[in-house]
């Protein structure tokens, strides 16, 4: 199997080098990762025996080098294809399944009349911006410039590969899922939306109490969509010198455009975006106006930036802020069905005996974060006893402790 993987890598490099219309996004993700250097992926792709060592063992490499259409330059250790026709004929007889999911190979074989679809293969392949290595390359370039390096200091940037929460493990209701699906479709159809003039897409305002999943959802979207996540808390870019706040806001939006396509997630959105009707300092009003202007000047279709703002205090937002988002997505305290789903996901890998119906009833008013805390505490209680099996009594005790904690929090 590893021998076939190496032949696929060699053929992918050979065909990619021959057809300039092919792009880095056409190279399969697992193949693309073999060729990243300090400056990204250089063309032409060069497969050396050192590269082969990342794909197969020495015996498998020896078998590949014995193939009649493969040779190696003993000086440079570059593996070469001596006959592309013979190589592709041999590979199609052995690995049609790989041809169908490799856009570079599908492109070539489709041109040769084989019944494969380049477009279908490309849809299955994740583009380069989903790669951790691609993001590191972009950030490395930005860090070379003092001004852009300063911008990076204001945000937290994550590759979708580094996001730990999977979208399938986030409990969302049908309305929330529909809005996220719209964003997913819009990202896929950016060219079409641009062509028909529908560009004001991809600005979501997440509202709801703490612990209801706003931040978790934004992170899970990054992983699902395969694009980087740029996170910022407005409180972190609000300078004691109020004039600097406006500049910091502009820098954050600029860095999102530089890292496009990406999600720009702004938490604590109400921190600066408070109502302008009160008697505020002029610099605060300028910061609000800068925020409004920055929102106006960014969108998914033209800039490749999905803007998600989150607030626990929507009543503090200026009405002008609300109008700038295509959709307000509510994250209320979870209803019974959602609480059940959160318990199911949280207890999925936990052995034990418990009554889900009872737990769902007892946790009315609990957020998703509260429920996860209940499960965590119950697991730790079991471990203190030396067990890796959770009992209903552990969960009931944990529910009571979390409820007392919530009461304590509201009493001050």
N, C-alpha and C positions, 0 to 999 in steps of 0.2 A: 504493500500500500504506500509506504514512504517513497519507494522507487518511482511510483506513478506520480506522486506529488512533486518529486524533483523534475521529472520530465515535463509536467505541467508548468512549473516555474520557468524552465528553460524555454519552452515554446511561447509562453506568455511574453517573456522578455523579447524574444526574437520577433514576434509579430508586432508587438507594441513599438519596437524600434523602427519597423518598416513602414508603419502607417501613422503619419503625423496627425491625422484627424482624431486618433485615439487619445484620450486624456488620462490623467492619474485616477480619475473617478471610475474608469473602465477596468482598472486593475483590481482583481479580487482583494479584499481587505487583508486576508492572511498572506497573500503574495506581496502586496504593497509594503507590509511591515518589514519585509526582508531588505528593502532598498532605501530606507530612510537614512540620510546623513545629516550633517550639521545644517545644511541649507535645504533640507527637504529631500525630494526625490529628483535625482539628476537624470537627464536623458543623454545618451542611450543607457538603458539598463544593462548592467554587466553582471553575469552570473559566474562567480568563481568557485573553486572547490571549497573555499571558506564559507561561502553562502550555502553551498550544498550541505555542509555540516550542520546547519541549523534545521535542515529538512529531513535528512536520513542519516543512517550510520555508514561506516566505511565500506561494509560489504555491499550495501545497496548502491552506494556511489560507484563502486567498482562495476556492478552490473549495468548501471546506466552508461558508464563510459565504454562498455563493450558493445553498445548498440551501434549498428552500422552507420547511422546518420548523426552520431555524436562524436566530437573530438575535443581535445583539451590542449591548450597552449601551455607547454611545459614551463615556459619562462614566466608568463603572467598568471598562470593557473586559471585562465578564463575558459569556461566550457562553451563550446561552439556547436552550432547546428550546420552540418555539411550539406544536408539536403532537406529543405523545408517540406517539399512535397512528400518525401518518404516518411519524414517524422510525423507530419499531420495525418497521413494515411494510417500509419501504425497506431497513433494515439486514438484515432476515432474508432478503431477496432477494439480498443481496450477500455476506453473511459468516456463513453458518450454522456454519461450522467454529469461529468465534470464540465464538458463542453457547454452544456445547456445552462450552467450557472456561472460561467466565466465569461464576462462580456468581451474581453479581448479575443478569446478563442471563438466565441459565438460570432463575432464580427467577421473573422476570417472564413470560418466554415460556411456561414451564410452566403458570403461572396462566391464561395466555391460551389454553391448549389445544394448544400446539405440542409435538411429540414430542421433548422434551429433558428431561434429568434434572438437577435442581438438586443432588441428592445426589452424582451422579457428577461433576459439575463441581467441587463442593466438595472431593471426595477428591483431585482433581488439583491443586488450588490450595494453595500453601504458606501457612500462617498467618503472622500479623504477627510472631510471635516469631522467625521466620527472618530478619527484616530487620535490617540493620546500623543503620538509622535508629531502629527501635523500641528496640533495646538502648541506643543513645546517649541516647534520651529518658528511659529508666528510670534510667540511671546519672546523668544530669544532675539528676534529681529527688532521687536518693539523696545526691548530693554537696552538696545544699543544707542537709542536716542534719549537724551535726558528728559525731554518733555513727555514723551510717551511712557517712559519708565516711571515717571511720577504719576501718570494716569493709572498705571497698573497697581500702584500702591493703594489706590482708593477702593479696589474691588477684589472679590475672590473669584477666581476663574477655575472651573472644573471641566475636565473632559467627560463626555458621556460614559466613557469606560470606567471612570473613577466614581461615578454615582452609585452608591450602594443600594439604593432603594429601587426595586423593580416596579414598573407600572402595574403589573398584575397583582401586586401586593398592596395596592392603595385602594381603599374602600370608597368609591364615589357613587353618587346616585346617577340616574339616567340623564338628568339635565346637565350635570357637570361633565359627564362623558361625552354628550353630544357637542358641547362647546369645544372640548379638547379635540374631538374628531374633526370639527370644522377647521381648526388650526392646522391639523395634520394634512388635511386635503389641500388647504391653501398653500402650505409649504411645498407640496408636491406639484401644484399647478400654478406656480408663480408666473411663469411665462404667459400662460393663458390669461390670468387675471390682469397682468400688465397690458396685454394686447387689447383687452376689452375695456380698459380704463378703471377697473375696480382695484384700487390700490390701498385704500384706508382699511386695512385688514390686519389683525394680529395684535390688538391692544386689549388686554383683559385686566379687569380690576377684581381682585379676590377680596371679599369682605367676610368677616366673621370673627368670633371670639378666638383667643389663643388656643392652640392645641387641636384645632379642627381640620388640619391638613393642608393649609395654604402653601407653606414652604415645602412640605413633602411632595405635594402634587407638582409644583414647579420643577423640583429636582427629578422626579420620576418622568416628567415630560421630556427633559433633556436626554435621558437615557433612551426613552421610547423613540424620539425623533432623530436621535443620533447627532445632536448638535451641542456645542459647548454651552455651559451655563455661566453667566456673569452675574454674581450676586453682590448687592450693596444694601446697606442699611442707611437710610437718610441721616440718622443721627451721627453716623460715622463721618459723613462728609460735610456736616454743618460746622463751619469754623467759628472760633471765638471772634475772628475778624469777619463780620457778616458779609463784607464785600467778596471774601474768598468763597463763600458758599455758592454763589452764582457760577463762579469759574469752575468749582468742583462738579457741579451738576452738568455743566457743558462737557467736562472731561469724561465723566462717566458715560454719557451718551456717545461721545466720540470713540471711546475704547470699544463699545459694543459694535459700532459700525466697522471698526478695524478687525474685529474678531468674527464678523459675519460669515456664514449664518450662525446665529446664536439666540439664546434666550437671555434677555436682560430682566432680571428679577429684582425689583426694588421693594424692600421690606420697610416697615414703619413709615409708610407713605404719607401718613398724616403729620409727620414730624415737621415738615416745612410747608406742606400744602394745606395750611389752615385757612379759614375764611378771611378774606381781605376786607371785610366790612368793619372789622374792629380797628381800634386806633393803634396800629403797629408801627414799628420802626420802618423807615423807607427801604432799608436794605433787605428786610424780610420780604417786603412786597416785591422787590426786584428779584429775589430768589424764587418766589412763587411764579413771577412772570417768566423767568428763565426756564423754569420747569415746564410751564405751559408751552412755551416756544419749542423746547426740546422735544416734547411729546408730539407736537404738530409736525416736526421735521423728520420724523422717523416712522417707518412702517415695514411690515413684513415683505410686501411685494417688491418694493424698490430697494430696500436696504438689507433685506434678509434678517431683520431683527424682530423677534417676537417680544413685545413688551408686556410684562406681567407686574402689576403693582399690587401690594397687599397691605391691608390695614385692619387693625382691630377696632378702630374708631371711625367708621365712615361718616358719622355726623359732623366730624371736624373738617371734612373736605370742602373746599370751595366748589360751588356749583359748576364753575367753569372747568374744573378738573373732571367731574363726572361726564360732561359732554364729550370729552376727548377719548373715551374708551368705547370700542364697538360693543363690548358686552360686560355686564356686571355679573360675576359668578359668586353666588352665595355659598358660604361654608358654615351652615348653622350647626348647633349641637346635634349630633347624629340621631336620627330616628331609630326605631327598633330594628328595622331590616339592616340598616347600616351598622348599628352596634353589633348585631349578630355576625355580620361579615367581618368586622374588625376582630372580634373574638376568634372566629374561625381561622383567620389569617395568622393571628398572634399565637394561637395554640396548635397550629398545623403540625409542628415538629415536636410538640410536647406530649409525652406519654402521661396518661392520667385518667381519672374518672370524675366527670363533672356534668352538671346539668346546664346546658347552654340557655335553655328557656328561662331558667331561674336567674342566671347571671345577667341576661339581657334586661329582665324586669327590674332587677336591683340596681342597675347602672343608668337609670333614666337621669338625664342631665349631665352625664359624663361625656367628655370629649374623647376623640380617638386617642389622644396622648394620655388621658386618664386611664383608659382601658388597657393600653400597653403597659402602663405603670402597674396596674393590678396584676397582669400576667407576670411581669418581671418580679414583683414582690413575692408572688406565690411560688415561682420557680426557686427563688433564693431561700424561702422558708423550707422547701423540700430538700434543698441541698444541705441546709444546716442540720437536718435530720439524717443526712447521709443517703438520701434517696434522690433518684432522678425520675420520680413519678409524682405528679401533682395530684393532690386530692381536692375534693370540693371544699373541704374545710379550709384549705390553704387559700383558695380563691375568695371564699366568703370573708375570711379575716382580712385579706388584702383589700377587698372592696370597702370594708368598714374603715380601714386605715386611710385609704385615699379619700373617702367621704369626709372623714374628720379633718384631713389636711385641707380640703376645699373649704370647709366651714371656717377653719382657722384663718385661711387666706382672706375670706370675705369679712371677717370680724374686725380687721384693722383698717 
